[in-house]
Amino acid sequence: MTTKALQATDPKTVRVSVSFPSDLYETLERIAKDKKVSVAWVVRDASEKYVNEQWPLLAGKE
């Protein structure tokens, strides 16, 4: 799906492609399985926490 097509359905969402070292991805899969969520959810959650920790003044400005 292209970004343009995706934005037509949800303007607040952008699809990206990310590459991880295999050992890190395996860890993400284990975390996701333990929490019963998707790997995408784990990555979004971690990203939000990182941004909020590094730039607290930007928290909630999504």
N, C-alpha and C positions, 0 to 999 in steps of 0.2 A: 504494500500500500504506500503510495507516495505521501509526502508531508501535506501536500495540498488536499488530497483526498481525505486524509485523516483529520485535518483541521476543519474540513467541511462538516464532519460529524461531531467533533469535539474541539473547539478552538483553544482549550486549555491544555491539550495533550499533544506531545510531540514524540514520535517514535524514533529511537536511535539504535544504532548497532554498536556493541561494545565487545572487545576481545579481552579475555582473562587468561592468565596462565592456568593450565589444566588443574594444578593442585588447588588454586584459589577457587576455581569454579566448582570443584568437588566439595570443598568446604561450604560454599554457598548452597549447593544442592542439599547437603546434610542439614544445614540450618533450616532451609525451606521445608524439608521433610519433617523435621522435628516440630516445627511450628504449624505444619499443615497449611502452608501458603506456597505461592509460586516463587521462583528465583527472582523474577521481576519485582515482586513485592519486597523481598529482602533487600535488593539493590536500591529501590526507591526509599525504603525506610532508612537505610544506612546513609544514603545521600542527603536526605532531609536532616538527619541528625548531625552530619558533618557540617553542612551549611549553617545550621543553627548554632553550632558550637564555634565555628570559625568567624561567622559574621552575625552575631546576635541581633544587630539592629535591622537586619533584613528578614528576620523571622516573621512569618505570617504575611509576607508581601507577595505571595503567589497569586 
